[in-house]
Amino acid sequence: MKKKRSIMKLTRIKRNTRNEKRYNSKMGILYTKVTYIKEVILGIPIRTLHKYRETYYGEIKDCSEFNLAT
């Protein structure tokens, strides 16, 4: 019987969804759910790989066209 090795992964990919206020010149202030996909090493977030938002109609869009509202 062979033993399986348990390999400890140091890097992981995590998703985090939170509500944010975004601003667009055509639509004004928009409250939307933004999902961040981050690379994590030993529990410390290193960089954001991608972020996207879900519209009211369920479409998935990139966050590059919207700015954060202050």
PyMOL Python script that loads the backbone (N, CA, C, O; Angstrom):
from pymol import cmd

cmd.read_pdbstr("""\
ATOM      1  N   MET A   1       0.834  -1.176   0.000  1.00  0.00           N
ATOM      2  CA  MET A   1       0.000   0.000   0.000  1.00  0.00           C
ATOM      3  C   MET A   1       0.885   1.248   0.000  1.00  0.00           C
ATOM      4  O   MET A   1       1.765   1.394   0.848  1.00  0.00           O
ATOM      5  N   LYS A   2       0.645   2.142  -0.955  1.00  0.00           N
ATOM      6  CA  LYS A   2       1.450   3.354  -1.059  1.00  0.00           C
ATOM      7  C   LYS A   2       0.900   4.446  -0.151  1.00  0.00           C
ATOM      8  O   LYS A   2      -0.310   4.586   0.021  1.00  0.00           O
ATOM      9  N   LYS A   3       1.810   5.206   0.417  1.00  0.00           N
ATOM     10  CA  LYS A   3       1.404   6.348   1.223  1.00  0.00           C
ATOM     11  C   LYS A   3       1.339   7.578   0.328  1.00  0.00           C
ATOM     12  O   LYS A   3       2.200   7.787  -0.526  1.00  0.00           O
ATOM     13  N   LYS A   4       0.319   8.379   0.535  1.00  0.00           N
ATOM     14  CA  LYS A   4       0.199   9.624  -0.214  1.00  0.00           C
ATOM     15  C   LYS A   4       0.936  10.719   0.536  1.00  0.00           C
ATOM     16  O   LYS A   4       0.830  10.838   1.757  1.00  0.00           O
ATOM     17  N   ARG A   5       1.672  11.505  -0.202  1.00  0.00           N
ATOM     18  CA  ARG A   5       2.366  12.635   0.413  1.00  0.00           C
ATOM     19  C   ARG A   5       1.403  13.808   0.531  1.00  0.00           C
ATOM     20  O   ARG A   5       0.636  14.103  -0.385  1.00  0.00           O
ATOM     21  N   SER A   6       1.461  14.448   1.648  1.00  0.00           N
ATOM     22  CA  SER A   6       0.660  15.661   1.796  1.00  0.00           C
ATOM     23  C   SER A   6       1.563  16.850   1.485  1.00  0.00           C
ATOM     24  O   SER A   6       2.519  17.134   2.208  1.00  0.00           O
ATOM     25  N   ILE A   7       1.243  17.523   0.414  1.00  0.00           N
ATOM     26  CA  ILE A   7       2.034  18.673  -0.015  1.00  0.00           C
ATOM     27  C   ILE A   7       1.356  19.935   0.499  1.00  0.00           C
ATOM     28  O   ILE A   7       0.181  20.176   0.225  1.00  0.00           O
ATOM     29  N   MET A   8       2.097  20.728   1.236  1.00  0.00           N
ATOM     30  CA  MET A   8       1.556  21.977   1.760  1.00  0.00           C
ATOM     31  C   MET A   8       1.704  23.061   0.704  1.00  0.00           C
ATOM     32  O   MET A   8       2.811  23.378   0.269  1.00  0.00           O
ATOM     33  N   LYS A   9       0.580  23.619   0.302  1.00  0.00           N
ATOM     34  CA  LYS A   9       0.608  24.680  -0.693  1.00  0.00           C
ATOM     35  C   LYS A   9       0.870  26.010   0.001  1.00  0.00           C
ATOM     36  O   LYS A   9       0.216  26.339   0.991  1.00  0.00           O
ATOM     37  N   LEU A  10       1.805  26.756  -0.507  1.00  0.00           N
ATOM     38  CA  LEU A  10       2.117  28.055   0.077  1.00  0.00           C
ATOM     39  C   LEU A  10       1.271  29.158  -0.532  1.00  0.00           C
ATOM     40  O   LEU A  10       0.944  30.134   0.143  1.00  0.00           O
ATOM     41  N   THR A  11       0.916  29.015  -1.794  1.00  0.00           N
ATOM     42  CA  THR A  11       0.104  30.046  -2.445  1.00  0.00           C
ATOM     43  C   THR A  11      -1.310  29.530  -2.644  1.00  0.00           C
ATOM     44  O   THR A  11      -1.527  28.354  -2.937  1.00  0.00           O
ATOM     45  N   ARG A  12      -2.259  30.427  -2.480  1.00  0.00           N
ATOM     46  CA  ARG A  12      -3.668  30.120  -2.689  1.00  0.00           C
ATOM     47  C   ARG A  12      -4.318  31.279  -3.423  1.00  0.00           C
ATOM     48  O   ARG A  12      -3.792  32.392  -3.447  1.00  0.00           O
ATOM     49  N   ILE A  13      -5.456  31.005  -4.015  1.00  0.00           N
ATOM     50  CA  ILE A  13      -6.255  32.026  -4.681  1.00  0.00           C
ATOM     51  C   ILE A  13      -7.536  32.181  -3.870  1.00  0.00           C
ATOM     52  O   ILE A  13      -8.228  31.197  -3.609  1.00  0.00           O
ATOM     53  N   LYS A  14      -7.858  33.424  -3.465  1.00  0.00           N
ATOM     54  CA  LYS A  14      -9.045  33.683  -2.664  1.00  0.00           C
ATOM     55  C   LYS A  14      -9.949  34.677  -3.371  1.00  0.00           C
ATOM     56  O   LYS A  14      -9.481  35.596  -4.043  1.00  0.00           O
ATOM     57  N   ARG A  15     -11.255  34.479  -3.209  1.00  0.00           N
ATOM     58  CA  ARG A  15     -12.248  35.420  -3.711  1.00  0.00           C
ATOM     59  C   ARG A  15     -12.879  36.131  -2.527  1.00  0.00           C
ATOM     60  O   ARG A  15     -13.146  35.526  -1.489  1.00  0.00           O
ATOM     61  N   ASN A  16     -13.113  37.424  -2.699  1.00  0.00           N
ATOM     62  CA  ASN A  16     -13.750  38.211  -1.662  1.00  0.00           C
ATOM     63  C   ASN A  16     -14.750  39.138  -2.343  1.00  0.00           C
ATOM     64  O   ASN A  16     -14.383  39.886  -3.249  1.00  0.00           O
ATOM     65  N   THR A  17     -16.012  39.096  -1.913  1.00  0.00           N
ATOM     66  CA  THR A  17     -17.053  39.943  -2.488  1.00  0.00           C
ATOM     67  C   THR A  17     -17.490  40.950  -1.442  1.00  0.00           C
ATOM     68  O   THR A  17     -17.739  40.600  -0.289  1.00  0.00           O
ATOM     69  N   ARG A  18     -17.580  42.211  -1.861  1.00  0.00           N
ATOM     70  CA  ARG A  18     -18.057  43.251  -0.952  1.00  0.00           C
ATOM     71  C   ARG A  18     -18.817  44.313  -1.742  1.00  0.00           C
ATOM     72  O   ARG A  18     -18.631  44.460  -2.950  1.00  0.00           O
ATOM     73  N   ASN A  19     -19.671  45.044  -1.042  1.00  0.00           N
ATOM     74  CA  ASN A  19     -20.450  46.101  -1.677  1.00  0.00           C
ATOM     75  C   ASN A  19     -19.625  47.378  -1.712  1.00  0.00           C
ATOM     76  O   ASN A  19     -18.993  47.745  -0.721  1.00  0.00           O
ATOM     77  N   GLU A  20     -19.633  48.053  -2.856  1.00  0.00           N
ATOM     78  CA  GLU A  20     -18.881  49.296  -3.012  1.00  0.00           C
ATOM     79  C   GLU A  20     -19.729  50.336  -3.719  1.00  0.00           C
ATOM     80  O   GLU A  20     -20.677  50.021  -4.439  1.00  0.00           O
ATOM     81  N   LYS A  21     -19.357  51.588  -3.488  1.00  0.00           N
ATOM     82  CA  LYS A  21     -19.957  52.702  -4.203  1.00  0.00           C
ATOM     83  C   LYS A  21     -19.074  53.013  -5.394  1.00  0.00           C
ATOM     84  O   LYS A  21     -17.900  53.338  -5.215  1.00  0.00           O
ATOM     85  N   ARG A  22     -19.601  52.924  -6.599  1.00  0.00           N
ATOM     86  CA  ARG A  22     -18.854  53.217  -7.823  1.00  0.00           C
ATOM     87  C   ARG A  22     -19.488  54.415  -8.505  1.00  0.00           C
ATOM     88  O   ARG A  22     -20.666  54.704  -8.296  1.00  0.00           O
ATOM     89  N   TYR A  23     -18.707  55.112  -9.323  1.00  0.00           N
ATOM     90  CA  TYR A  23     -19.197  56.302 -10.016  1.00  0.00           C
ATOM     91  C   TYR A  23     -18.922  56.196 -11.509  1.00  0.00           C
ATOM     92  O   TYR A  23     -17.822  55.833 -11.926  1.00  0.00           O
ATOM     93  N   ASN A  24     -19.933  56.517 -12.305  1.00  0.00           N
ATOM     94  CA  ASN A  24     -19.807  56.599 -13.751  1.00  0.00           C
ATOM     95  C   ASN A  24     -20.405  57.924 -14.180  1.00  0.00           C
ATOM     96  O   ASN A  24     -21.423  58.344 -13.631  1.00  0.00           O
ATOM     97  N   SER A  25     -19.796  58.594 -15.152  1.00  0.00           N
ATOM     98  CA  SER A  25     -20.275  59.912 -15.567  1.00  0.00           C
ATOM     99  C   SER A  25     -21.678  59.844 -16.169  1.00  0.00           C
ATOM    100  O   SER A  25     -22.436  60.806 -16.050  1.00  0.00           O
ATOM    101  N   LYS A  26     -22.037  58.745 -16.805  1.00  0.00           N
ATOM    102  CA  LYS A  26     -23.360  58.620 -17.417  1.00  0.00           C
ATOM    103  C   LYS A  26     -24.433  58.207 -16.408  1.00  0.00           C
ATOM    104  O   LYS A  26     -25.576  58.655 -16.503  1.00  0.00           O
ATOM    105  N   MET A  27     -24.073  57.358 -15.445  1.00  0.00           N
ATOM    106  CA  MET A  27     -25.065  56.796 -14.526  1.00  0.00           C
ATOM    107  C   MET A  27     -25.040  57.423 -13.140  1.00  0.00           C
ATOM    108  O   MET A  27     -26.001  57.274 -12.385  1.00  0.00           O
ATOM    109  N   GLY A  28     -23.972  58.115 -12.790  1.00  0.00           N
ATOM    110  CA  GLY A  28     -23.854  58.677 -11.458  1.00  0.00           C
ATOM    111  C   GLY A  28     -23.329  57.646 -10.480  1.00  0.00           C
ATOM    112  O   GLY A  28     -22.560  56.761 -10.857  1.00  0.00           O
ATOM    113  N   ILE A  29     -23.747  57.756  -9.208  1.00  0.00           N
ATOM    114  CA  ILE A  29     -23.275  56.827  -8.180  1.00  0.00           C
ATOM    115  C   ILE A  29     -24.058  55.522  -8.283  1.00  0.00           C
ATOM    116  O   ILE A  29     -25.280  55.524  -8.429  1.00  0.00           O
ATOM    117  N   LEU A  30     -23.335  54.416  -8.203  1.00  0.00           N
ATOM    118  CA  LEU A  30     -23.913  53.088  -8.355  1.00  0.00           C
ATOM    119  C   LEU A  30     -23.398  52.206  -7.222  1.00  0.00           C
ATOM    120  O   LEU A  30     -22.190  52.116  -7.004  1.00  0.00           O
ATOM    121  N   TYR A  31     -24.310  51.555  -6.501  1.00  0.00           N
ATOM    122  CA  TYR A  31     -23.929  50.596  -5.464  1.00  0.00           C
ATOM    123  C   TYR A  31     -23.899  49.219  -6.108  1.00  0.00           C
ATOM    124  O   TYR A  31     -24.898  48.776  -6.673  1.00  0.00           O
ATOM    125  N   THR A  32     -22.768  48.545  -6.028  1.00  0.00           N
ATOM    126  CA  THR A  32     -22.614  47.267  -6.712  1.00  0.00           C
ATOM    127  C   THR A  32     -21.766  46.306  -5.893  1.00  0.00           C
ATOM    128  O   THR A  32     -20.993  46.721  -5.029  1.00  0.00           O
ATOM    129  N   LYS A  33     -21.920  45.010  -6.176  1.00  0.00           N
ATOM    130  CA  LYS A  33     -21.089  43.981  -5.554  1.00  0.00           C
ATOM    131  C   LYS A  33     -19.842  43.800  -6.400  1.00  0.00           C
ATOM    132  O   LYS A  33     -19.933  43.527  -7.596  1.00  0.00           O
ATOM    133  N   VAL A  34     -18.677  43.952  -5.781  1.00  0.00           N
ATOM    134  CA  VAL A  34     -17.408  43.804  -6.482  1.00  0.00           C
ATOM    135  C   VAL A  34     -16.695  42.584  -5.914  1.00  0.00           C
ATOM    136  O   VAL A  34     -16.561  42.446  -4.698  1.00  0.00           O
ATOM    137  N   THR A  35     -16.239  41.700  -6.797  1.00  0.00           N
ATOM    138  CA  THR A  35     -15.523  40.492  -6.399  1.00  0.00           C
ATOM    139  C   THR A  35     -14.051  40.656  -6.728  1.00  0.00           C
ATOM    140  O   THR A  35     -13.688  40.938  -7.870  1.00  0.00           O
ATOM    141  N   TYR A  36     -13.202  40.478  -5.721  1.00  0.00           N
ATOM    142  CA  TYR A  36     -11.753  40.555  -5.883  1.00  0.00           C
ATOM    143  C   TYR A  36     -11.188  39.143  -5.874  1.00  0.00           C
ATOM    144  O   TYR A  36     -11.552  38.335  -5.020  1.00  0.00           O
ATOM    145  N   ILE A  37     -10.303  38.839  -6.816  1.00  0.00           N
ATOM    146  CA  ILE A  37      -9.584  37.571  -6.834  1.00  0.00           C
ATOM    147  C   ILE A  37      -8.140  37.897  -6.492  1.00  0.00           C
ATOM    148  O   ILE A  37      -7.457  38.584  -7.251  1.00  0.00           O
ATOM    149  N   LYS A  38      -7.668  37.399  -5.331  1.00  0.00           N
ATOM    150  CA  LYS A  38      -6.341  37.750  -4.831  1.00  0.00           C
ATOM    151  C   LYS A  38      -5.469  36.514  -4.678  1.00  0.00           C
ATOM    152  O   LYS A  38      -5.956  35.411  -4.432  1.00  0.00           O
ATOM    153  N   GLU A  39      -4.166  36.728  -4.830  1.00  0.00           N
ATOM    154  CA  GLU A  39      -3.180  35.685  -4.570  1.00  0.00           C
ATOM    155  C   GLU A  39      -2.699  35.857  -3.133  1.00  0.00           C
ATOM    156  O   GLU A  39      -2.312  36.954  -2.733  1.00  0.00           O
ATOM    157  N   VAL A  40      -2.725  34.773  -2.358  1.00  0.00           N
ATOM    158  CA  VAL A  40      -2.396  34.816  -0.938  1.00  0.00           C
ATOM    159  C   VAL A  40      -1.261  33.835  -0.671  1.00  0.00           C
ATOM    160  O   VAL A  40      -1.329  32.675  -1.078  1.00  0.00           O
ATOM    161  N   ILE A  41      -0.219  34.301   0.012  1.00  0.00           N
ATOM    162  CA  ILE A  41       0.890  33.441   0.414  1.00  0.00           C
ATOM    163  C   ILE A  41       0.949  33.432   1.938  1.00  0.00           C
ATOM    164  O   ILE A  41       1.160  34.467   2.570  1.00  0.00           O
ATOM    165  N   LEU A  42       0.761  32.252   2.516  1.00  0.00           N
ATOM    166  CA  LEU A  42       0.766  32.057   3.977  1.00  0.00           C
ATOM    167  C   LEU A  42      -0.206  32.999   4.685  1.00  0.00           C
ATOM    168  O   LEU A  42       0.101  33.506   5.764  1.00  0.00           O
ATOM    169  N   GLY A  43      -1.372  33.236   4.090  1.00  0.00           N
ATOM    170  CA  GLY A  43      -2.397  34.073   4.697  1.00  0.00           C
ATOM    171  C   GLY A  43      -2.220  35.562   4.483  1.00  0.00           C
ATOM    172  O   GLY A  43      -3.044  36.345   4.954  1.00  0.00           O
ATOM    173  N   ILE A  44      -1.171  35.979   3.788  1.00  0.00           N
ATOM    174  CA  ILE A  44      -0.915  37.400   3.537  1.00  0.00           C
ATOM    175  C   ILE A  44      -1.248  37.699   2.075  1.00  0.00           C
ATOM    176  O   ILE A  44      -0.656  37.098   1.179  1.00  0.00           O
ATOM    177  N   PRO A  45      -2.195  38.629   1.815  1.00  0.00           N
ATOM    178  CA  PRO A  45      -2.527  38.946   0.424  1.00  0.00           C
ATOM    179  C   PRO A  45      -1.361  39.634  -0.278  1.00  0.00           C
ATOM    180  O   PRO A  45      -0.816  40.613   0.230  1.00  0.00           O
ATOM    181  N   ILE A  46      -0.979  39.120  -1.445  1.00  0.00           N
ATOM    182  CA  ILE A  46       0.169  39.637  -2.181  1.00  0.00           C
ATOM    183  C   ILE A  46      -0.261  40.600  -3.279  1.00  0.00           C
ATOM    184  O   ILE A  46       0.228  41.728  -3.340  1.00  0.00           O
ATOM    185  N   ARG A  47      -1.177  40.164  -4.150  1.00  0.00           N
ATOM    186  CA  ARG A  47      -1.614  41.035  -5.238  1.00  0.00           C
ATOM    187  C   ARG A  47      -3.017  40.647  -5.674  1.00  0.00           C
ATOM    188  O   ARG A  47      -3.475  39.528  -5.440  1.00  0.00           O
ATOM    189  N   THR A  48      -3.694  41.603  -6.316  1.00  0.00           N
ATOM    190  CA  THR A  48      -5.015  41.374  -6.873  1.00  0.00           C
ATOM    191  C   THR A  48      -4.852  40.916  -8.309  1.00  0.00           C
ATOM    192  O   THR A  48      -4.287  41.632  -9.136  1.00  0.00           O
ATOM    193  N   LEU A  49      -5.347  39.724  -8.607  1.00  0.00           N
ATOM    194  CA  LEU A  49      -5.241  39.190  -9.954  1.00  0.00           C
ATOM    195  C   LEU A  49      -6.313  39.768 -10.868  1.00  0.00           C
ATOM    196  O   LEU A  49      -6.031  40.086 -12.024  1.00  0.00           O
ATOM    197  N   HIS A  50      -7.544  39.909 -10.367  1.00  0.00           N
ATOM    198  CA  HIS A  50      -8.644  40.390 -11.190  1.00  0.00           C
ATOM    199  C   HIS A  50      -9.744  40.898 -10.279  1.00  0.00           C
ATOM    200  O   HIS A  50      -9.897  40.409  -9.160  1.00  0.00           O
ATOM    201  N   LYS A  51     -10.513  41.873 -10.744  1.00  0.00           N
ATOM    202  CA  LYS A  51     -11.710  42.285 -10.023  1.00  0.00           C
ATOM    203  C   LYS A  51     -12.814  42.551 -11.035  1.00  0.00           C
ATOM    204  O   LYS A  51     -12.579  43.121 -12.100  1.00  0.00           O
ATOM    205  N   TYR A  52     -14.018  42.128 -10.683  1.00  0.00           N
ATOM    206  CA  TYR A  52     -15.152  42.302 -11.571  1.00  0.00           C
ATOM    207  C   TYR A  52     -16.386  42.604 -10.744  1.00  0.00           C
ATOM    208  O   TYR A  52     -16.408  42.391  -9.532  1.00  0.00           O
ATOM    209  N   ARG A  53     -17.414  43.104 -11.416  1.00  0.00           N
ATOM    210  CA  ARG A  53     -18.646  43.450 -10.727  1.00  0.00           C
ATOM    211  C   ARG A  53     -19.818  42.788 -11.434  1.00  0.00           C
ATOM    212  O   ARG A  53     -19.753  42.479 -12.624  1.00  0.00           O
ATOM    213  N   GLU A  54     -20.885  42.578 -10.683  1.00  0.00           N
ATOM    214  CA  GLU A  54     -22.096  41.989 -11.243  1.00  0.00           C
ATOM    215  C   GLU A  54     -23.145  43.079 -11.360  1.00  0.00           C
ATOM    216  O   GLU A  54     -23.391  43.806 -10.397  1.00  0.00           O
ATOM    217  N   THR A  55     -23.770  43.202 -12.532  1.00  0.00           N
ATOM    218  CA  THR A  55     -24.785  44.224 -12.748  1.00  0.00           C
ATOM    219  C   THR A  55     -26.123  43.758 -12.180  1.00  0.00           C
ATOM    220  O   THR A  55     -26.257  42.628 -11.710  1.00  0.00           O
ATOM    221  N   TYR A  56     -27.099  44.646 -12.233  1.00  0.00           N
ATOM    222  CA  TYR A  56     -28.443  44.345 -11.750  1.00  0.00           C
ATOM    223  C   TYR A  56     -29.060  43.193 -12.534  1.00  0.00           C
ATOM    224  O   TYR A  56     -29.836  42.409 -11.987  1.00  0.00           O
ATOM    225  N   TYR A  57     -28.716  43.092 -13.808  1.00  0.00           N
ATOM    226  CA  TYR A  57     -29.283  42.063 -14.683  1.00  0.00           C
ATOM    227  C   TYR A  57     -28.483  40.766 -14.674  1.00  0.00           C
ATOM    228  O   TYR A  57     -28.823  39.838 -15.408  1.00  0.00           O
ATOM    229  N   GLY A  58     -27.435  40.675 -13.870  1.00  0.00           N
ATOM    230  CA  GLY A  58     -26.663  39.451 -13.743  1.00  0.00           C
ATOM    231  C   GLY A  58     -25.468  39.358 -14.669  1.00  0.00           C
ATOM    232  O   GLY A  58     -24.790  38.331 -14.689  1.00  0.00           O
ATOM    233  N   GLU A  59     -25.190  40.408 -15.442  1.00  0.00           N
ATOM    234  CA  GLU A  59     -24.020  40.402 -16.322  1.00  0.00           C
ATOM    235  C   GLU A  59     -22.758  40.607 -15.492  1.00  0.00           C
ATOM    236  O   GLU A  59     -22.792  41.276 -14.460  1.00  0.00           O
ATOM    237  N   ILE A  60     -21.649  40.032 -15.942  1.00  0.00           N
ATOM    238  CA  ILE A  60     -20.360  40.200 -15.280  1.00  0.00           C
ATOM    239  C   ILE A  60     -19.533  41.179 -16.101  1.00  0.00           C
ATOM    240  O   ILE A  60     -19.322  40.965 -17.295  1.00  0.00           O
ATOM    241  N   LYS A  61     -19.061  42.260 -15.464  1.00  0.00           N
ATOM    242  CA  LYS A  61     -18.281  43.278 -16.160  1.00  0.00           C
ATOM    243  C   LYS A  61     -16.990  43.554 -15.406  1.00  0.00           C
ATOM    244  O   LYS A  61     -16.911  43.369 -14.192  1.00  0.00           O
ATOM    245  N   ASP A  62     -15.983  44.000 -16.144  1.00  0.00           N
ATOM    246  CA  ASP A  62     -14.695  44.357 -15.561  1.00  0.00           C
ATOM    247  C   ASP A  62     -14.833  45.697 -14.842  1.00  0.00           C
ATOM    248  O   ASP A  62     -15.651  46.523 -15.246  1.00  0.00           O
ATOM    249  N   CYS A  63     -14.063  45.930 -13.800  1.00  0.00           N
ATOM    250  CA  CYS A  63     -14.170  47.158 -13.009  1.00  0.00           C
ATOM    251  C   CYS A  63     -13.312  48.303 -13.538  1.00  0.00           C
ATOM    252  O   CYS A  63     -13.267  49.359 -12.907  1.00  0.00           O
ATOM    253  N   SER A  64     -12.645  48.141 -14.649  1.00  0.00           N
ATOM    254  CA  SER A  64     -11.730  49.181 -15.116  1.00  0.00           C
ATOM    255  C   SER A  64     -12.451  50.436 -15.584  1.00  0.00           C
ATOM    256  O   SER A  64     -11.859  51.516 -15.557  1.00  0.00           O
ATOM    257  N   GLU A  65     -13.708  50.337 -16.012  1.00  0.00           N
ATOM    258  CA  GLU A  65     -14.397  51.504 -16.546  1.00  0.00           C
ATOM    259  C   GLU A  65     -15.059  52.367 -15.474  1.00  0.00           C
ATOM    260  O   GLU A  65     -15.443  53.503 -15.750  1.00  0.00           O
ATOM    261  N   PHE A  66     -15.198  51.844 -14.259  1.00  0.00           N
ATOM    262  CA  PHE A  66     -15.824  52.594 -13.180  1.00  0.00           C
ATOM    263  C   PHE A  66     -14.774  53.084 -12.194  1.00  0.00           C
ATOM    264  O   PHE A  66     -13.739  52.444 -12.011  1.00  0.00           O
ATOM    265  N   ASN A  67     -15.042  54.216 -11.561  1.00  0.00           N
ATOM    266  CA  ASN A  67     -14.158  54.773 -10.534  1.00  0.00           C
ATOM    267  C   ASN A  67     -14.835  54.641  -9.176  1.00  0.00           C
ATOM    268  O   ASN A  67     -16.061  54.576  -9.088  1.00  0.00           O
ATOM    269  N   LEU A  68     -14.032  54.603  -8.125  1.00  0.00           N
ATOM    270  CA  LEU A  68     -14.580  54.598  -6.777  1.00  0.00           C
ATOM    271  C   LEU A  68     -15.144  55.964  -6.449  1.00  0.00           C
ATOM    272  O   LEU A  68     -14.502  56.979  -6.719  1.00  0.00           O
ATOM    273  N   ALA A  69     -16.327  56.007  -5.876  1.00  0.00           N
ATOM    274  CA  ALA A  69     -16.930  57.268  -5.459  1.00  0.00           C
ATOM    275  C   ALA A  69     -16.406  57.616  -4.071  1.00  0.00           C
ATOM    276  O   ALA A  69     -16.258  56.736  -3.223  1.00  0.00           O
ATOM    277  N   THR A  70     -16.129  58.877  -3.839  1.00  0.00           N
ATOM    278  CA  THR A  70     -15.620  59.285  -2.529  1.00  0.00           C
ATOM    279  C   THR A  70     -16.665  59.991  -1.727  1.00  0.00           C
ATOM    280  O   THR A  70     -16.403  60.402  -0.597  1.00  0.00           O
TER     281      THR A  70
END
""", "prot")
cmd.dss("prot")
cmd.show_as("cartoon", "prot")
cmd.util.cbc("prot")
cmd.orient("prot")
